[in-house]
Amino acid sequence: MSLLDALNEPQRQAVMATDGPLLILAGAGSGKTRVLTHRTAYLIEECGVNPYNIMAITFTNKAAGEMRERIDQMVGYGSESIWVCTFHSTCVRILRRYIDRLGFGTNFTIYDSDDQKTLMKDICKRLEIDTKMYKEKMFLSAISSAKDELIDPIEFETRAAGDYVKRKQAQVYREYQQALKQNNALDFDDLIMKTVELFKLDKEVLASYQDRFRYIMVDEYQDTNTAQFELIRLLALKYQNLCVVGDDDQSIYKFRGANIYNILNFEHHFPDATVIKLEQNYRSTQNILDAANAVIANNQGRKEKRLWTDNGAGDKITFEQLDTAAEEADFVARDIARRVRKGEYQYKDCAILYRTNAQSRLFEERFITANIPYKIFGGVNFYARKEVKDLLAYLKTIDNGQDDLAVRRIINIPKRGIGAASINKVALYAQEQEISFYDALCVAEQVPGLGKAAAKIRPFVLFIQSMKAKAKLLSVTDLLQEVIETTGYVRELEAEGTDEAEARIENIDELISKAVDYAEGEEAPTLNGFLENVALVADIDSFDENSDYVVLMTLHSAKGLEFPNVYLAGLEDGLFPSYMSITSDNSQAEIEEERRLAYVGITRAKKNLTITSARVRMVRGQTQYGKVSRFVREIPPELLSGKIYEPKTKEEPIEQSTFQKARKAFRTVPSYGGSGYGKEVGEGYGSTFRSSKATKPVYTKVENQRDFGSAGGALSYQVGDRVRHIKFGDGEVMAIVSGGRDYEVTVDFDKVGTKKMFASFAKLKKI
């Protein structure tokens, strides 16, 4: 059987287009991994390309692992010389050989987000920055964004001229990079940026990699940022045999720096490019695809494509609008239990996807009560747990004594009687002498004012030195176990005798297992290699498709996955799309990003898709009433099973139970005269209920209302009037409540939903 027989016609075209730039627009579930693996085999078997000259690059370890496994099966002998890696692991591999040309040691440490926060805290303290006014997170975000765009501290400072906050960020950026270099450390953004810097600085190194990687394939191209684009452009510059695979409709990582224009403008960057569309979907039913097509068609910034399938129409999409978020969670839990009981699905077939991590709490509580097994992804990463980070810090110190953060983390863990004052004296001495913190510890007797504390530091230094010597002889597993045994780390936890301590010991056992797995999977395992492996692990890489539990995760985490039975929860304007996107100055682009996220969510479903929303939801301690998401309303009604309820301006009788449930979420406010001015007003929304008759939570116009005054004089509008806001646009006044010297006005805006604001600041104009 031919290599191409298992492919459809567009897939065959993509596989056979081997020379020159190629853009494969691969819709969700269209078999892009199959195309990449077959293309690799085709290059080797039919075109005679040496496996050594092929590179396949993607974003996650999971995706890289799956691709590696498939390529190995198809290619067989010689496949091990193909580079199948993530962007970050590719760059680490290159930098381990050549970063000394940039003034770093090749045993550099990779800092995770916690390490970055610790370092930034130190820098802000050293620069006497008021972190109540300028948050460490703000500086880290600005630096990360700059690195994504390949903007170094010097260029950042030039661009900051005349802007006080930018100049402050430039100062911190400069100090941050100096501290990283002093610690012989890189953060994740540096891995890409420093590789690009290396290629531009050293033409010899660039030429060697250009000659090696004559055929380059990039997966998930829509997620690349400017730095990643430049990395790939430089590598492909000589031979131009660049194949990128992606879907602009699934570009959802703008917040991480992803630049959708890399894929939208591919033909501009590579004028000779061939473009092939993969539109046949092998995952979902046609009803699910029709819904996804209808939603994404509302975006303007996209390349036209329409998914189709031979899988049949399938069931309609279930839409369920509940009164409260708690009822939403109840409904989903009951539905999963029912389907599992009837044998329709197993727990592992079910996934709940949501816009924000905070939405998981109610589902967790319901699942615990219903005894439904579940696992949340996107929570605390295993390697971010304290006990794991402590032991890794020991290994980092043994491997790279220049990493001040690692050394300072463990200098007094377990307790050695070395206080903060002593640590600060050592740190100051290290700074003055321009040496590392560890080197200063080695000469603690010379540190002014340290006194008797020097004697407490000496055993720590001797221990690290002995471990450095043993690291050359022991395996990573044996070295880790010796650190645990000698420091007494586990013995201290055992002495606590608590459930929490037991859980921490289990995490340490898991870390040891990780070390064993690493050693078994490497031909030449090293301590440095183990630390690198750990640093590049993402939470979603631990997703196990064979474990029988319901998966809970954010929509951002779900990309690349698929499930037979999917629940999209919290589809309300203000939650999804988010309030920030709706009210943004660049709202069209922001909402298009949110719509792509909805498209990703819909296309995760294989057989059954259920969309839920709540009329009333508690957000940040406040009860809010939300409209059904515009993304639900963009789905053709004939594809939906279930009706969409929207608030109206007339009272409509409903069941007493529904009224009572909704009523609990509302607070009582005083009446201000006039016939029937609201007795109960929805918190944050001004929805009026009358106790004489059960009504839906609807807005009612109140007649004979008194003239409201404010600090700025009488208001020109009253409840029921249409008004205009300079930012939020047009809406209807729902309630006006006295707040002393000002009035709190509730307005239901046409585009952004309900807002509460003070009249003197809102400056609403009657229309």
C-alpha positions in Angstrom: 0.0 0.0 0.0 1.3 3.4 -0.9 2.3 6.0 1.7 -0.3 8.3 0.2 -3.3 5.9 0.0 -4.6 6.7 3.6 -4.8 10.5 2.8 -7.5 12.6 1.2 -6.7 14.7 -1.8 -5.7 18.0 0.0 -3.6 16.0 2.5 -1.8 14.3 -0.4 -1.1 17.7 -2.0 0.3 18.9 1.3 2.6 15.9 1.7 3.9 16.1 -1.9 4.6 19.9 -1.8 8.1 19.4 -0.5 10.1 22.3 -2.0 9.7 26.0 -1.1 7.4 27.7 1.4 4.1 26.0 2.2 1.2 27.1 4.3 -1.2 24.3 5.4 -4.4 25.8 6.8 -5.6 22.9 8.8 -9.1 23.2 10.3 -9.8 21.7 13.7 -9.7 17.8 13.6 -8.6 17.8 9.9 -5.6 15.4 10.5 -2.7 17.8 10.5 -0.5 15.5 12.6 -1.1 12.8 10.1 0.0 15.1 7.3 3.2 16.1 9.1 4.2 12.6 9.9 3.4 11.4 6.3 5.3 14.4 4.9 8.3 13.4 7.0 8.2 9.9 5.7 7.7 11.1 2.1 10.7 13.3 2.3 12.9 10.4 3.4 11.4 7.5 1.3 10.4 9.3 -1.9 12.7 12.3 -2.0 15.8 10.8 -0.6 16.2 13.5 2.1 18.6 12.6 5.0 16.6 12.4 8.3 19.5 14.4 9.8 18.3 17.4 7.7 14.7 17.4 8.9 13.2 19.4 11.8 9.6 19.3 13.2 8.8 21.9 15.8 5.7 22.4 18.0 4.6 24.0 21.3 4.0 21.3 23.9 5.9 18.3 25.0 2.7 16.2 24.6 2.4 17.2 20.9 6.1 16.7 20.3 6.0 13.3 22.0 3.0 12.1 19.9 4.6 13.3 16.7 8.0 11.7 17.6 6.2 8.3 18.3 4.3 8.4 15.0 7.4 9.4 13.0 9.5 6.6 14.6 6.8 4.1 13.6 6.6 5.3 10.0 10.3 6.0 9.3 12.0 3.4 11.5 15.8 3.3 11.2 17.3 6.8 11.1 14.3 8.6 12.6 16.3 9.3 15.8 18.3 11.9 14.0 15.2 14.0 13.1 14.7 16.9 15.5 11.1 16.6 16.9 11.0 19.3 19.6 9.2 22.2 21.2 10.4 25.7 20.5 11.9 25.9 24.0 13.6 22.6 24.0 15.1 23.3 20.5 16.6 26.6 21.8 17.9 25.0 25.0 19.6 22.3 22.9 21.3 25.0 20.7 22.2 27.2 23.7 23.7 24.4 25.7 26.4 24.2 22.9 26.9 27.9 22.1 25.6 30.2 24.7 29.2 30.8 26.0 29.5 33.0 22.9 27.0 35.3 24.6 28.9 35.3 27.9 26.8 32.7 29.7 27.9 29.3 31.1 26.5 26.3 29.2 25.2 24.9 32.6 22.8 27.9 32.8 19.6 27.5 35.0 16.1 28.0 33.5 13.9 30.1 35.8 10.2 29.3 36.1 7.5 31.9 37.0 8.1 31.6 40.8 11.8 32.2 40.3 11.1 35.2 38.2 8.8 36.6 40.9 11.4 36.1 43.6 14.1 37.8 41.5 11.8 40.7 40.7 10.9 41.2 44.3 14.6 41.5 45.1 15.1 44.0 42.3 12.2 46.2 43.4 13.6 46.2 46.9 17.1 47.1 45.7 15.7 49.9 43.5 13.4 51.1 46.3 10.3 50.8 44.2 7.0 51.1 45.9 5.3 47.8 44.9 1.9 49.0 46.1 2.1 51.5 43.2 4.1 49.5 40.7 3.4 45.8 41.0 6.1 43.2 40.4 3.7 41.4 38.0 3.4 44.6 35.9 7.2 44.7 35.4 7.4 41.0 34.6 4.6 41.3 32.0 6.2 44.3 30.4 9.6 42.5 30.1 8.0 39.4 28.7 6.1 41.4 26.1 9.3 43.1 25.1 11.2 39.8 24.7 8.3 38.4 22.6 9.0 41.3 20.3 12.8 41.0 20.5 13.2 44.3 22.2 16.3 44.4 24.5 16.8 46.7 27.5 18.6 49.3 25.4 15.9 49.6 22.8 13.2 49.5 25.5 14.8 52.5 27.2 15.0 54.4 23.9 11.3 53.8 23.2 10.5 54.8 26.8 11.6 58.4 26.4 9.1 60.9 27.8 7.0 58.2 29.6 7.7 58.0 33.3 6.2 54.5 33.8 8.0 53.1 30.7 11.3 54.6 32.0 10.8 52.9 35.3 10.1 49.6 33.4 13.2 50.1 31.4 15.3 50.5 34.6 13.9 47.4 36.1 14.3 45.5 32.8 18.0 46.4 32.7 18.5 45.3 36.3 16.5 42.1 35.8 18.7 41.0 32.8 21.9 41.8 34.7 20.7 39.7 37.6 19.9 36.8 35.3 23.3 36.9 33.8 25.0 37.1 37.2 23.0 34.1 38.2 23.8 32.3 34.9 20.1 31.9 34.4 17.6 32.4 31.6 13.8 32.8 31.8 11.6 31.1 29.2 11.4 34.2 27.0 15.2 34.4 27.0 15.4 30.9 25.5 14.0 32.1 22.2 15.4 35.6 22.3 19.0 34.5 23.1 18.9 31.9 20.4 17.9 34.6 17.9 20.6 36.9 19.3 23.1 34.1 18.9 22.2 33.5 15.3 22.4 37.2 14.4 25.7 37.6 16.3 27.4 34.4 15.0 26.9 33.8 11.3 29.0 30.6 11.6 26.6 29.0 14.1 23.6 30.1 12.1 25.0 28.7 8.9 25.7 25.3 10.5 22.1 25.0 11.6 20.7 26.3 8.3 22.7 23.5 6.6 21.5 20.9 9.0 17.8 21.8 8.9 17.1 22.0 5.2 13.5 21.0 5.7 11.6 22.6 8.5 8.0 21.9 9.6 6.3 24.1 12.2 3.0 23.0 13.9 0.5 25.3 15.5 1.9 28.2 13.6 -0.9 30.5 14.5 0.5 30.5 18.1 3.9 31.9 17.2 5.1 35.2 18.5 7.4 37.6 16.8 10.6 36.1 18.4 9.6 32.6 17.3 8.8 33.8 13.8 12.2 35.4 13.5 13.9 32.2 14.8 12.2 30.1 12.1 12.8 32.8 9.4 16.5 32.7 10.1 16.7 29.0 10.1 14.8 28.7 6.8 16.5 31.7 5.1 19.0 29.6 3.1 16.9 26.8 1.6 13.3 28.2 2.0 11.9 24.7 2.5 9.6 25.8 5.3 6.2 24.1 5.9 4.0 25.7 8.5 0.7 24.2 9.7 -1.9 26.1 11.6 -5.4 27.5 11.8 -5.9 31.2 12.2 -9.4 30.4 13.6 -7.7 28.7 16.6 -5.3 31.6 17.5 -6.2 32.1 21.1 -2.9 33.0 22.9 -2.6 36.7 22.2 -2.2 37.2 26.0 1.0 35.1 25.8 2.3 37.2 22.9 1.0 35.1 20.0 0.8 37.2 16.8 -2.0 36.1 14.5 -0.5 38.1 11.6 2.3 35.6 11.4 -0.1 33.2 9.7 -2.4 35.8 8.1 0.5 37.4 6.4 2.5 34.3 5.6 2.3 34.9 1.8 3.5 38.4 2.3 6.6 37.2 4.2 7.1 34.3 1.7 5.7 35.5 -1.7 6.4 32.1 -3.4 4.3 30.2 -0.9 1.8 27.5 -1.7 -1.4 27.5 0.3 -3.4 24.3 0.9 -6.6 24.1 3.0 -7.6 21.0 5.0 -11.3 21.3 5.7 -12.5 17.7 6.1 -13.0 17.1 9.8 -12.5 13.6 11.2 -13.5 14.4 14.8 -17.0 15.9 15.1 -20.5 15.5 13.8 -21.8 17.9 11.1 -24.1 19.7 13.6 -21.2 20.6 15.8 -19.2 21.8 12.8 -22.0 23.8 11.5 -22.3 25.6 14.8 -18.5 26.3 14.9 -18.6 27.5 11.3 -21.5 29.8 12.0 -19.8 31.4 15.1 -16.4 31.9 13.5 -17.9 33.4 10.3 -18.6 36.5 12.3 -14.8 37.3 12.5 -13.4 39.6 9.9 -9.7 38.9 10.4 -9.5 35.3 9.1 -8.8 33.2 6.1 -12.0 31.7 4.7 -12.5 28.0 5.3 -15.5 25.8 6.2 -15.3 22.5 8.1 -17.3 19.4 6.9 -17.4 15.8 7.7 -18.6 12.3 6.6 -19.5 11.5 10.2 -23.2 12.4 9.8 -25.3 15.2 11.3 -25.4 13.8 14.8 -27.5 15.1 17.7 -28.4 18.8 18.1 -26.4 20.9 20.5 -28.1 21.1 23.9 -28.5 24.6 25.3 -29.5 24.8 28.9 -30.1 28.1 30.6 -30.2 27.8 34.4 -31.3 30.3 37.0 -28.0 30.3 39.0 -24.4 29.1 38.6 -25.1 26.6 41.4 -27.9 25.1 39.3 -25.7 25.0 36.3 -23.2 22.9 38.2 -26.0 20.6 39.5 -27.3 20.1 36.0 -23.9 19.2 34.5 -23.2 16.8 37.4 -26.6 15.1 37.0 -26.2 14.8 33.2 -22.8 13.2 33.5 -24.0 10.8 36.1 -27.0 9.9 34.0 -25.0 9.3 30.9 -22.4 7.2 32.7 -25.2 5.2 34.4 -26.8 4.5 31.0 -23.5 3.4 29.5 -23.4 6.2 27.0 -20.0 7.4 28.1 -17.3 6.8 30.7 -16.1 9.6 33.0 -13.0 10.0 30.9 -15.2 10.8 27.9 -16.5 13.9 29.6 -14.9 17.4 29.8 -16.1 20.6 31.3 -14.6 23.7 29.6 -14.9 27.2 31.0 -13.5 30.7 30.5 -11.9 31.3 33.9 -10.3 29.0 36.6 -12.7 30.4 39.2 -15.6 28.6 37.6 -14.3 25.2 38.6 -15.2 25.5 42.3 -18.9 24.8 42.0 -18.3 21.9 39.7 -15.8 20.4 42.2 -18.2 20.7 45.1 -21.0 19.0 43.1 -18.7 16.2 41.9 -17.5 15.5 45.4 -21.1 15.3 46.6 -22.1 13.1 43.7 -19.0 10.9 44.0 -17.9 11.7 40.4 -14.1 11.3 39.9 -12.6 14.4 38.3 -9.3 16.1 37.7 -8.6 19.8 37.2 -5.9 21.0 34.8 -4.5 24.5 35.0 -4.1 24.5 38.8 -0.9 24.4 40.7 1.8 22.8 38.6 3.5 19.8 40.3 6.9 21.5 40.0 5.6 24.7 41.7 4.9 22.9 45.0 7.1 24.0 47.9 8.7 20.7 48.7 9.5 19.9 45.0 10.9 23.4 44.5 13.1 23.1 47.6 14.7 19.8 46.5 15.1 21.1 42.9 16.8 24.1 44.4 19.3 21.8 46.0 20.0 20.1 42.7 20.3 23.5 40.9 22.8 24.7 43.5 24.8 21.5 43.1 24.7 21.9 39.3 25.1 25.7 39.1 26.4 27.5 42.2 25.9 30.8 40.4 22.1 30.6 40.7 21.6 32.9 43.7 17.9 32.3 43.9 18.3 28.6 44.4 21.0 29.0 47.0 19.1 31.6 49.0 16.0 29.4 48.9 17.7 26.5 50.7 20.3 28.1 52.8 18.1 27.7 55.8 15.9 24.7 54.7 15.9 22.7 56.9 16.6 25.2 59.7 20.2 25.9 60.3 19.9 29.0 62.4 20.9 31.3 59.6 18.7 34.3 59.9 17.6 37.0 57.4 20.1 39.5 58.8 23.0 37.2 58.1 21.7 36.3 54.6 21.4 40.1 53.8 25.0 40.7 54.9 26.2 37.9 52.7 24.2 39.2 49.8 25.5 42.7 50.3 29.1 41.4 50.4 28.5 39.4 47.2 27.2 42.5 45.5 30.1 44.7 46.6 32.7 42.0 45.5 30.8 41.3 42.3 30.7 37.5 43.1 27.8 35.0 43.4 25.9 34.5 46.7 27.3 31.0 46.9 30.9 32.2 46.4 30.3 34.7 49.2 29.1 31.8 51.4 32.4 30.0 50.7 34.3 32.9 52.3 31.7 33.7 55.0 34.5 34.4 57.5 35.5 37.5 55.4 31.9 38.9 55.4 31.9 42.0 57.7 29.6 41.8 60.8 28.7 38.1 60.2 30.4 36.9 63.4 29.2 33.5 64.8 26.8 33.0 61.9 29.8 32.1 59.7 30.2 28.9 61.7 26.6 28.0 60.9 27.1 28.6 57.1 30.3 26.4 56.9 28.5 23.0 57.2 26.1 24.0 54.4 29.0 24.9 52.1 30.8 21.7 52.8 27.7 19.7 52.1 27.2 21.4 48.7 30.8 20.9 47.8 30.6 17.2 48.7 27.4 16.8 46.6 29.1 18.5 43.7 31.9 15.9 43.8 29.3 13.1 44.2 27.3 14.4 41.3 30.0 13.2 38.9 29.7 9.7 40.2 26.0 9.2 41.3 22.9 8.9 39.1 20.4 11.7 39.4 18.1 9.5 41.4 20.8 8.5 43.9 22.0 12.1 44.2 18.4 13.3 44.9 17.9 10.6 47.5 21.2 11.4 49.2 20.1 15.1 49.4 16.8 14.0 51.0 18.5 11.7 53.5 21.4 14.0 54.5 19.2 17.1 54.9 16.6 15.2 56.8 13.9 16.8 54.7 11.5 13.8 54.8 12.2 13.1 58.4 11.0 16.5 59.4 7.8 16.0 57.5 7.3 12.6 59.0 7.7 14.1 62.5 4.8 16.5 61.7 2.5 13.6 61.3 -0.2 15.6 59.5 -2.2 14.8 56.4 -0.6 17.8 54.6 2.9 16.5 55.5 1.9 13.1 54.2 0.8 14.6 50.9 4.1 16.5 50.6 6.0 13.3 51.2 4.0 11.7 48.4 5.0 14.6 46.1 8.7 14.0 47.0 8.2 10.3 46.1 6.7 11.4 42.8 9.8 13.5 42.2 12.0 10.5 42.8 9.9 8.5 40.3 10.3 11.4 37.8 14.1 11.1 38.2 13.9 7.3 37.6 11.7 7.8 34.4 14.1 10.5 33.1 17.2 8.2 33.6 15.4 5.3 31.8 14.4 7.4 28.9 17.9 9.0 28.2 21.0 7.4 26.7 23.3 9.7 28.7 21.3 11.1 31.6 22.9 14.1 33.5 21.9 16.3 36.4 21.8 19.3 34.1 19.6 17.4 31.6 17.2 16.4 34.3 16.8 20.0 35.5 16.2 21.1 31.9 13.6 18.3 31.4 11.7 19.4 34.5 11.9 23.1 33.6 10.2 22.5 30.2 7.3 20.5 31.6 3.8 22.0 31.3 0.8 21.0 33.4 -1.2 19.8 30.4 1.6 17.3 29.6 0.4 15.2 32.5 -3.0 14.7 30.9 -3.7 10.9 30.7 -6.4 9.9 28.3 -6.6 6.4 29.9 -7.5 7.5 33.5 -11.3 7.4 34.1 -12.1 10.9 35.5 -14.0 13.9 34.3 -11.7 16.6 33.0 -12.1 20.2 34.1 -10.1 22.8 32.4 -10.1 26.3 30.9 -10.7 26.7 27.2 -7.1 27.9 26.7 -5.8 24.6 28.2 -8.2 22.5 26.0 -6.7 23.3 22.6 -5.4 20.2 20.9 -7.6 17.9 22.9 -10.9 16.2 22.0 -13.7 14.5 24.0 -16.8 12.6 23.0 -19.0 14.6 25.5 -18.2 18.3 26.1 -19.8 20.9 28.3 -19.2 24.6 27.6 -20.1 26.4 30.8 -20.8 30.0 31.6 -21.7 31.3 28.2 -22.8 34.8 29.3 -21.8 38.1 28.0 -19.4 39.6 30.5 -18.0 36.2 31.4 -17.5 34.8 27.9 -16.9 37.0 26.0 -15.1 38.6 29.0 -16.1 42.0 30.3 -12.6 43.2 29.5 -12.9 42.3 25.8 -16.4 43.9 25.5 -15.3 47.2 27.1 -11.8 47.4 25.5 -10.8 50.3 23.4 -10.0 47.7 20.8 -13.1 45.7 21.4 -13.5 44.3 17.9 -10.1 42.6 17.9 -10.6 41.5 21.5 -14.0 40.0 20.8 -12.6 38.2 17.7 -10.0 36.6 20.0 -12.8 35.5 22.3 -14.8 34.2 19.4 -11.9 32.1 18.3 -11.8 30.7 21.8 -15.5 29.8 21.5 -14.7 28.1 18.2 -11.9 26.0 19.9 -14.4 25.0 22.6 -17.1 23.9 20.2 -14.7 21.9 18.1 -13.4 19.9 21.1 -16.6 17.9 21.0 -16.8 14.7 19.0 -20.4 13.4 19.5 -22.2 15.5 22.1 -22.0 19.2 22.9 -23.9 20.9 25.8 -23.7 24.7 26.3 -24.9 26.1 29.6 -25.4 29.6 31.1 -26.7 31.1 34.3 -29.1 34.0 34.6 -27.6 34.9 38.0 -23.9 34.4 38.9 -21.8 35.5 41.9 -18.7 37.3 40.6 -16.1 38.7 43.1 -18.7 38.6 45.9 -21.4 40.4 43.9 -24.5 38.9 42.3 -24.7 39.6 38.6 -27.4 39.0 36.1 -26.1 38.1 32.6 -27.3 38.0 29.1 -26.8 34.8 27.1 -23.5 35.0 25.3 -23.5 36.5 21.8 -21.7 33.4 20.7 -24.7 31.2 21.6 -26.9 33.6 19.7 -24.7 33.3 16.6 -25.5 29.6 16.4 -28.5 28.9 14.0 -31.6 28.0 16.1 -32.2 24.9 14.1 -28.9 23.4 15.5 -29.9 24.0 19.1 -32.1 21.9 21.4 -33.3 24.4 24.1 -34.5 28.0 24.1 -32.6 31.2 24.8 -34.4 33.4 27.3 -33.5 37.1 27.3 -34.8 39.8 29.7 -37.8 41.8 28.4 -39.3 45.1 29.4 -42.7 43.6 30.4 -43.4 41.4 33.4 -44.0 37.8 32.6 -45.4 35.3 35.1 -43.2 32.3 35.8 -43.2 29.5 38.3 -43.0 30.6 41.9 -40.0 28.3 42.6 -37.9 30.1 40.0 -38.8 33.5 41.4 -38.0 32.4 44.9 -34.6 31.0 43.8 -33.7 34.1 41.9 -35.0 36.4 44.7 -32.5 35.1 47.1 -29.7 36.6 45.0 -31.1 40.1 45.3 -30.9 42.7 48.1 -33.6 45.0 49.5 -33.3 48.7 49.0 -35.4 51.6 50.5 -38.3 53.0 48.5 -38.0 56.7 47.5 -41.6 57.6 46.9 -43.5 57.5 43.6 -45.9 54.8 42.8 -44.3 51.4 43.0 -40.6 52.3 42.8 -38.7 49.1 43.1 -39.0 47.3 46.5 -36.2 44.9 45.6 -33.5 45.7 43.1 -31.1 43.2 41.6 -27.6 43.6 43.0 -25.6 45.3 40.3 -28.4 45.1 37.8 -31.5 47.0 39.0 -33.9 44.2 38.1 -37.3 44.9 39.8 -39.5 42.2 41.5 -43.0 42.8 42.8 -44.0 40.6 45.7 -47.6 40.6 44.7 -46.9 38.4 41.6 -44.1 36.1 40.7 -42.2 37.5 37.8 -39.2 36.8 35.7 -36.2 39.0 36.6 -37.2 41.8 34.2 -36.8 45.5 34.1 -39.8 47.7 34.8 -40.4 51.3 34.1 -41.6 53.3 37.1 -44.0 56.3 36.6 -44.3 59.5 38.7 -40.7 59.2 39.9 -39.5 62.1 41.8 -36.8 64.4 40.3 -33.4 63.2 41.5 -30.8 65.8 42.3 -27.0 65.4 42.6 -23.9 67.3 43.4 -24.1 68.6 39.8 -27.8 69.6 39.9 -30.9 67.8 38.8 -30.6 64.7 36.6 -31.9 65.1 33.1 -33.1 61.5 32.9 -35.1 59.1 35.0 -35.8 55.3 35.1 -36.9 54.0 31.7 -35.1 56.8 29.7 -32.5 56.0 27.0 -29.1 57.5 27.8 -25.6 57.6 26.2 -22.2 57.0 27.9 -19.0 58.2 26.3 -17.4 54.7 26.6 -20.2 52.1 26.9 -22.6 53.6 24.3 -26.4 53.6 24.5 -28.6 52.0 27.1 -31.7 52.2 29.3 -31.8 53.5 32.9 -33.0 50.7 35.2 -32.6 52.2 38.6 -31.5 55.4 40.4 -30.6 55.1 44.1 -29.6 57.8 46.5 -26.0 57.6 47.8 -25.8 60.7 49.9 -24.3 63.5 47.9 -24.5 61.5 44.6 -26.8 59.0 43.0 -26.1 55.4 41.9 -27.4 54.8 38.4 -27.9 51.4 37.0 -28.0 51.2 33.2 -28.5 48.2 30.9 -26.2 49.0 27.9 -27.0 47.6 24.5 -23.5 46.3 23.9 -21.8 45.7 27.3 -24.7 44.7 29.6 -25.6 46.2 32.9 -23.4 48.7 34.8 -23.7 50.6 38.0 -22.1 54.1 38.3 -22.3 57.4 40.1 -24.2 60.0 38.2 -21.6 62.8 38.7 -18.9 60.6 37.1 -21.0 58.8 34.5 -22.0 62.1 32.8 -24.9 60.3 31.1 -26.8 62.1 28.3 -30.5 61.5 27.7 -31.2 60.6 24.1 
